[in-house]
Amino acid sequence: MLATGTATPSPAADVYALGASLLISATGIRAMEYPDHAEREEQRQAVVDNKRRPFDLPGSFGVMVDRMLSYEPYDRPALSEVVAEFRAATKGEPKGKAPTGADPAASPPGAPVGVDPRGGGGGRG
């Protein structure tokens, strides 16, 4: 990857990319640790050097995301295993209902669920 600047597509690479996307969506932090304005070469080197950020996501979701971000491709779960785990984790939630803690009514259509559309710290000015 460092020599060509591109990664070889594979199911394991797709699982890693999904795990990285889930992590940044859930926490606001990226999986790899490098300066915010790092050049692409430095970002790629962080991936090669496995400079993963520590993170704490609850329950089976956190365990699965951690497995998805395994350095070794053969240690990552298959996508079918990821889907099965997430389905099992959501059993018992009524269809169409937001996960606990998220209130879709608090956000306008198209806004991230659980984000206060008024912004700021919630105080009144």
Disulfide bonds with the S-S distance in Angstrom:
none
